[in-house]
Amino acid sequence: MQELLYGVAYYDEYMPYERLDEDIRMMKAAGINLVRIAESTWSTHEPQNGVFDFTSVDRVLDAMHKAGIHVIIGTPTYAVPTWMVKEHPEVLAETSRGPGRYGARQIMDITSPAYLFYSERIIRRLISRVSKHPAVIGYQVDNETKHYGTCGHNVQLKFVKYIKDKFGTLECLNDEFGLSYWSNRINSWEDFPSVAGTINGSLGAEFARFQRQLVTDFLAWQVSIVNEYKQANQFVTHNFDFSWKGHSFGVQPDVDHFAAAAPLDIAGVDIYHPSRDELTGKEISFGGDLTRSLKQSNYFVLETQAQAFPEWTPYPGQLRLQAFSHLASGANMVEYWHWHSIHNSIETYWKGLLSHDLDTNPTYEEAISIGQDFARLSPELIGLQITNEAAILVSNEALTSLEWFKLPGGQTDYNDIVRLLYDRLYEMNIGCDLVHPGSADDLDRYKLIVVPALYAASDELLERLNRYVDNGGHVVYTFKSGFANEHIQVRNTVQPGIIGHACGIKYSQFVTPSAVKLKDDPFGAGEEYNTVSTWMELITPTTANVLAWYEHPHWGAYAAITENRYGKGVATYIGCLTTPEVTGKVLERACREAGLWGQDQQIRFPLIVKSGKNLAGQTIRYYFNYSAGKHSFSYPHGNGLELVSSQPITSGETTELEAWGFIIVLEK
């Protein structure tokens, strides 16, 4: 990769009139050097069964090559054509809500033999046609793939085989999952019921794990086909997405990103986030950190917003801030969904870089400056290598288990806890990776591991975390950690089970708090922030030092937050849901204890610092102002060159950032 890629998703098939040449002219003016095409228009490429028409692909490829614009080809498998459903209605996924209906995208059973047959055929026809075209630099397999809740007869049969392979006997399965309860015990493989209606959390969570494996297998299958045609200088990627709370938010419940990324050459991601006064950079950073962590390498932002919703139309300067924020987390590509705003159907008002008039606008004009700077600064900014000493351990299994056994009120879920912790580290400018249970053997390179609500975890993982602390690491656990094994079978020991040794605590009761605070404002967060909500564990310290007690006439004898020295390291345990202010103070204490407190931590949100080494081994430092007001800071590192302005910067120099502004320092 010799240059930063700045691109758009482009749909010539959607255009209201012929304007390919004009689009290319405007792209070139904006510094766009990449388009992604073809992933959304299967029904155009194959209008009838076995009748293929790649005219739109051919003309765009030829035109883009002539203009010097690179192309990523997407396999068009995430939205099936009408003829397929007419001939093979079984391709629609049956879910727990009932049979599938045609209309939306991503409504298919990704295990359906008919669907897989036609998918393979269109992939082979398309990729074999384009693979040697000089415009094509890579391929995107499918699009934001998930399992779509598929649980029909075909899937149930596969699940039974999966269970046989994993557990061997029904006796083992019944014992591990506690299926004697309510006569759910399965005494014959032939009697194995559909899991769609199960009330057993262990069985339901295992089915969710199986469904995630379907996604992993499906993407690997597509990659294997594309690899047959891929040229030596081309890559294969995929655009992962996240849980959605009106925007990209947390760990995707329906995909194991770490496993699914394994066959890809480069991990890709779609990141959408609040804008205007709500723009904080947190979603950009979280999404980037997770995607970079998938392969411990640079990644592609295959979709992000230009204008998008009316409430997301960016303020002046924000598009630039967002684009360079992606680079600061390790992205080598920023690509907008999409080039033009379409004029009909469900995404009519998800606006692209161009508005519905397909003419220039302030957002497009700001994109011009981004494209110019990407081109000019590529040699210094591409391939940023980021080394973090802190990590957050995330777990699909813990996420699923807390969906089965929700926190009281049902308003706070696993991703809320993940983001509560991640966002506080972000605000303190503590860079972090995202790790998962399968990477537990690689924890010792971190000084700090933060573990949110690890409700379901194997003995092996928890013992590994204990060894990490014993060897000198620092762990911060939250409530609900270590409670159940990997099959969501609650441990029959005093809680928090195995990690209780490292944490130096025990408890056997937990309550929903009402009018509970932390006694005496122990972290100096401010009395109004000392409230406890949703969940509290009644902790008795064994060897731990108590950092906070509950303030309550009946629960005041119990600890809320503790810290314990275990071997050479430290384990912090947060036994309740605290406010962001208290959580931040606890994490600050842990970061200081772990030796992660330095010059960058003198700067706080809304000023955000990111840094790494470029391909030449030089240190690059980004400073962002995520606010509508000016902010100044004293530049604390070695003398360097501010790359955007090409002006020198000296250590100790007071630097002012405009609203939504940023600087990039190449340290000399």
N, C-alpha and C positions, 0 to 999 in steps of 0.2 A: 504494500500500500504506500504509494508515493505522495498522495495528496489527501487532504481532508475532503470528504464527500459532502456535498450540500445539495439536497435533492427534494423531489416531490413525487408523490404518487400521481400518475397521469393516466387518464381514461379518455382516449380519443373516441371510444365508442359512445361516450355520454355527451359529446359536444353537440350543441344545437345547430351548428353550421360548420362548414369547412374552415378550419383556422390552424391547422398544424404548423404551417410556416410562421404564422404570427405568434403562436405559443412559443415556438423555439426562439424567435427573436426576443421575446420578453424574458424567457429563461436565461438566454445568454446575457442579456442586460443585467440580470439579477445575480449573475455568477453561479447559476444552477448548473452543476456538472454531472447530475445523475437523475434518472427517472426510474421508477418501478412501475411495471405494466403487467397486465394479463391475469392477475390473480383473482379478479372479481367477475370475469365475463365468460364463463364456460359456455353459456347458452349462445353466445356469439361465435365462439370458436367451433362449437359442435351443435348446430341448430337442430339437427335430427340425429338419431342414433346412427353412428358410423359415417355421418356426412360432416366433413371438416372444412372450415374456412378460416384461415389465419391471415386474411388480407389486412386486417387492422394491425396485427402484430408486425407483419412484414413492413408495412409502410412507415410505422413509427420507428422500427429498428433502422431502416435505411436513412430516414430523415435525421434521427439522432446521431447516427454515426457520421453523417456528412457535417453535422454541426459540432462534432467533438464532444457529445454528451454521452456518458456511460449509461448502460441499461441493466437493471436487475429484472429478471423474468420470474414471475410468481406462478407456481402451479395452481391452476384454477379450480381447486377441489373443495373449497369451503362453502360453495353455493351451487346446488345441483340444478340442472335444467329440468323443465317441465316434462319432457318426453321420458326421462328416466323414472320419474315418479309415476307417470301414467303406466309404463310398462312393468315397473317393479315397485309397487307401493311399499314393499318391505324395507326399502332403503331409508324410509323415515324412521327416526328413533322413537321407540316406545319408551316413555318415561313413567315415573310414579304418578304423573298427572294424567296419563292415558296415552292413546295412540297419537303419533305425530301428524301435523297438518302442514301442507305445503304453503309457502309464502315467504317466510323469513329465511335468512341464511343460517347455516350451522344447525340444521334440523335433522341431520342424518345419523344413522347408526354406523359408526366408523368401523364396525366389525362385519357389516353386511357383505356377503360374497359378491352380490351384484354391484354394490357401490364400489367395492375395491377393484372389481374387474374393469368397470368403466373409468375409474380414477387412474388406474395404471395405464389404460389405453390413451387417455388424453395427455397424461404426463409424458409418455413415450413419444407420442406424435408431436407434441409441442417442443419438448426439449431436444429431440433429435433434429428438429427443423432449425432451431436457433443456436445450438451449442457452438457452432463454428462461426457465427456472425461476429465480426470484429467489435461491434458495439457492446456485446454482452460480457459483463465482468462477473456475474454471479447469479444465484438463484435463491428465491425465498420459497421454502416448502410450505404450502397451505397458508393459513392466516389465523393467528390468535387461537390455535387449536385447543379444544377441550373435549371432554367426553360427552357433553351435551345431555347428561342425565340418562344415557341409554341404558336400559335395563330389561329389554324384551327377552323373548324365549331364547334367541340365539346367544345373547349375552349371559343369561342364566346358565346355560349349558357350559359355556366357557368358564364361568365362575366355579361351578362344581368341579371341573377338571383342575382348576387352579387350587382349590381347597384340598383335593385329593393329593396333589403333588406337594403341597406345603405341610399338611398335617398327617397324611398317611392313613389314619384311622378316624372313624367317627367318635370313638371313645376319647381320643386326644382332643378333637374339636369340641365335643360337648363339655369336657372338663375345662379347657382353656377359656371358653366363651360363656360358661355357666348356663348352658341351654336347658337345664332341668327346670329353670324358672318358668312358670306359667305353661308348663308342658311344651316348651319349645324344643325339647330334646329331639334330635334326629337319629332314628334307629336304623335307617336304611338309606343308602345312597339314592335309591329310586324315589324315596319320599322327600328328598331335599326340596324345600319350598322356594318360591320366588322370594328374593330378599327385599323386594320393593316395599313390602308391608311390615318388615321386621320391627320389633320394639326392643331388640337386643342391641345395645350400643356396640358391643364387641364385634358382632356379625356385621352390623351396618358399617362400622368403620373399616372392617376388612374389605367389604365390598367397595367402599370408596377408594381404598388403596389399590384394589384390583382395577377400578375404573381409571385411576391415574396411570396405571401400567399400560392400559389400552392406548392412552395418548402417547406414552413413551414409545410403544411398539409401532404405532401408526406413523409417527414422525420419522422413526428410524427406517421404516419401510420406504417411505417416500425418499428419504435421503439416499438410500441404497440404489433406487432407480435412477435418480438424477446423477449419482456418481458414475453410472455407466457411460454417461454422455459428457460429463463435465470435463473441460479442458484444464490443462495443468495450471493455467493462470486464472482460473475461476474459483469461486467459493460457493458454499451452500450455507444459508442462514435461515432463521425463522424469527418471527416477531412475537415473542411472548408478551402476555399482558398480565394484569394484576387483579386482585379483588377490586370491586368497584363500589364506591360510595359517592356517586356523583362525579367521580374522577378516579384516576389510578390511586390505589390506597395501600394495599398490603399484600401479603403472600397469597398467591392464587390457590384457592382450595381444590381446584379440579385438575391441576397439573403439578407433577414433581419437576420443577424447573431444572434442578441439578441433574436428574437422570435423563430428562428429555433433551438437554443440551449436549449430551455426550457425543452424538454422531455429527454435530454441526462443526463446520470449520470456524465460524464466528457466531457468537450469540447475538441475537437482536432483540429489540424491545419496543413496545409502544407505550409512551408516557403522556398522559393527559392530566392537567392540573388546574386548580383555580387560578384566576388571573386578576388583574387590576389591583384593588386594595387587598385582596386575599392572596396575592402572589408572595410566597415565602421561599420557594426553591426546595422545599422539603420533599415533595414528590419527585422532582427531578433528581435529587440526590439519592433518595431511597431506591428509586428504580434503577439508577445508574450503578449504585453500589451493589445491589443484588445481581444485576446482569453481568457486571464485571467479575463478580465472584463466581459465576457459574463455571467459567473456564480460566479464571485467574488471568484474564487477558482483556485487551481492548474490545469494544463492542460497537454495535450499530444501533442508533435510534432510527428505526424504520418508520415510525409514525410519531409525530407530535403535532401540536396545534399551531396553526397560524392565526386565524380568527376564531374558528369554531363557533361556539354559541354566542348569542348577543351579549350575554353577561361575561364572556371571556374575550371580547375584542380588546386587544392589549393597549395599554397606555403607550404613548411615545417612549421609546427606549426599552420597553420590556421584551420585545422580540429579540433584540440584540443580547440582552441580559440572559434570556432563556437559552439561546443558542450556545453562548460561550459557557454557560453553566453545565450543559451536557458535556462539552469538551473537558471541563475541569474534573469530571468524574471518570474520564477515560474513554469517552465516545470518540470514534473516528468518523462518524457520519451523523448528520442531522438531516432528517427528511420529514417534510410536512405532509400530513394527510389533510388536504390534498392540493393539487395545483389550482383547480377552479371550483367554484361553487356550482353544484348541479341544480337543475331547474325543476326536478320532480322527484317523487318517491320519499322514503322515510327520512333520508339524510339531507333533505333540501336545505335545512337551516343549520347544518354542520358545515360552516363556510370554510373554503380553502384560502390559499394565498390571494387569489383573485376573487372578487365579489361576483354577484350574478351578472353584472354588466361586462365582465371579462376584460376590464380595463385597469389601468393603474389605480392605486389607492395608497393611503399612508402606510399600511402594513407592508404592501409589496415594495414601496419605496424604501422602507427600512431594511427589507430583505436584501436590497441591492448593496447596502453598506456591509451587511454580513457576508455576502458572497465575495465582495472585494477583499475583506479582511481575512476570510478563510483562505483565499488564494494566496494572499501576500504572506500570511503567517504560517502556512502549512509546514514549512521546514522546521519551525521551532515548536509547533504545537501538536503535530500528529504523533500518535503512539505514546501518549503520556503513561509512564509507568508509575503506579501508585502503590506504596507499601504502607500498610496500616498496622498498628500494634494493638488495636481493639477489634472485637468482632461481636456480632449478635448471632446467637444460635437460634435458627428458625426451624420449625418442624411441621410438615403437613399432617403428621399423625396427631400432634398436640392440637392443631387447628381443628381437625375433624372431631377429636374427642370432646372439645369444648363446644362444638355444635350439638353433639349428643347430650352433653351435660352442661347446659348453659349456666352462666352466672345469674344470680337472682335479678329479676327484672328484664332479662333478655336484651338489654340495651348495650352492654359491653361485651365484645367478643375478643377472640384471640388477637386479631389484627389491631384492635384498639390498644391492646397492651403492648404489642410489638412497636407500634408507632409512638406510644407514650414514651417509651424508652429511647427509640431511635431519634425522635425529634429533639429530645433533651441533649443527646450527644451532639447532634447537628448544631444546635444553638450554641454549644460550647466549643465548636470547631474541633471536635474530636472525630477524626476520620475513622471509619470502621468498615470491615468486610461483613458479609453475611455467610455464615457457615451452617451446616446441616448435620443431622445425626451420622450420616455416612462419612463425614469428614472428621470424625472425632479423633482419629489418630494423628491429626495434623494441627492440634490445638496449641502445642507448646511454643509455636512462633509468636503467639499473642501474649501481651501482658495482662489483658483484661478480656474476659468473656462475659457477656450479658445474656442471661437466659430467661426469656419471658414465658411464664405460664407453661412450663414443660410438663403438662398433666400426664401424658402417656409417653413412657420411655422405658427402654429395656434396662435390666440390671447392668448389663455391660456398659451402656452409655453413661449411666450414673456413676458407676465405679470409675470409668475413665475420667469423668469430671472431678471426682474426688482425688484421683492421682494427679490431675493437672494442678489442683490447689496444693496438694502435698509437695509437688515439685517446685512450687514458688509462684504459681499463677494466682490471679484474683478473679473470682466469680461473683457476679451479682445475680441472685435468683429473685424471682417474684413469687408471690403466693401461687398455689395450685401446681407447684413444681414437685416432681417425684412421687406424685400421689398414686398413680396406677402404672401397671406394666404396659408393654407395647400392644397388648390385646385389650387394653382398658379394663383390666381386672385390678380392682383396688388392692393395694398391698395390705396384708393382714398384720402389719407391724405398726408401731407408733409412727406417726407421720413427722417429718416428710421422708420417712423411709431411709434409703441408702444415703442420700445426701445429708441427712441429719447428722452424720458423723463429722462431715466437714463443716457444716453450719453450726454445730454445737447447740442444737435446739431440739425440742420435741413438742408435739401438740396432738390432741385427740378430738378437739372440738373446734368448730368454726361457726360463725354467725353472720347474719345480715345486720350491718351496723345501723343504728338509729341514734342520732345526736351524739356521735363519737368523734372525739378529737385526739390529737397527739398532745401529750402532757407537756406543758411549759415551752411550747414552740422550740423543740430541741435543735432544729437546724437553722433557726433565724429566718425562716421563710416568710414570716408575717403571720400573726394569729389568724387572720381570715383564711389562710391557706392550709391550716392544720386539720382540716376535716378529713374523715375517712368515709368512704362510700362503698356500696355494692357488696364487699366481701372483706371479712377479717378473720384471721386465724388466731386462736388463743394460745400464744406461744409461751412455753416455759424454757428459759435458757438452761443448758447443762454446763457448757463451757464458754458460751458466747457472751460478749459484752453487749449490753442493751443500749442501742442508740436512741430508741424512742419507745415510750410506754403509752398505752391507751389512757385517755382521760375519760373515765366513765365510772359511775358509782358501783357497778358490779363487775365490769371487765378491766378495771384499772390495775389489777394485779398481774396482768398479762403483758408480755412484750409485743410490740408491733413491728419493729425493725431492729435487726441484730447484726453484729459483726464478730467473726470468730477467726482466730489464728489457728491454722491447721497445717502442721508440718512447716514448710517454708513459705506458705501462701496464706491468703485471706479469703473467706467466704462471707459475703453480705447477703442477708435474707430480708426481703420486704414482704411482710406477712399480710398486707392489706392493700386495697386500691387507694392510693394517695393522689393528691393533686399534682399537676405538672410542676408546680413550684417546689413541692417537697421532693418529688422524684428527681428533679434536677439537682437539688442539694445533695441527695444521697449519691447520685452518680458522680457529682463533682468530688465528693469525698473519696469515692472509690478510684476515680481517675488520678487523684493526687497520690493516693496510697500506692497505686500501680506504677507510678512514675511517668504518667502521661500528661503532666501539666507543664506547659512550656510557654514560649512567647506568644504563640497563636491563641492561647487561651486567655490572654489579656484583652482580646478582641471578641466581642459577643454579638449575637444576632441583634439587629438586622444586618450587621456586617459578617459576611461569611468568607472563610479562607479555605482554599483547596490548593494542594501542591503535589508535585511529583517530578520525576526525571524524564526529560525528552530523549529521543533516540540518540542524541549526541552525549547523553549523560549529564546535561545541564539541568539545574533546578529551575522549574517553572512555578511561579506562585500567582494564583488568582485571588483577587479581592473583590467581592460583590457587595453592593448595597441594595438589600431587598426592602426598600422603603421609599416613600414619596417625599422624604426630606433629605437634605444634605447631611452627610456624616463624615467626620474626619478621624484619622488615627495616625499613630506614629509608626512608620514602617520599621519593623524590628530586625530585619535580616540583613544579609550582606548587600553591598552596592550592586546595582544592576541597571538594566535597561527596561523601561516601560514600553512594551511592544506596540500597543495601539497608537500611541502618540510619538513613538521613537525618541522619547526624552529620557535622559538618565535619572536614576533615583538613588538616593544615598541612605545608608542606615541611619535611623533616627529622624528622618525627614517626615514632617507632618504632611499628610496627604488627604485631600478632600475628595470624596466621591459624590457626584451629583445624584439626584433622585434616580433610582434604578440604574445607576452607573456601575462601572467596574474598571479595574486596571489589571494588566497582566505583566508580571515582572519576570524577566530572564535574569537570574542571578549570575553575576560574574565571578 
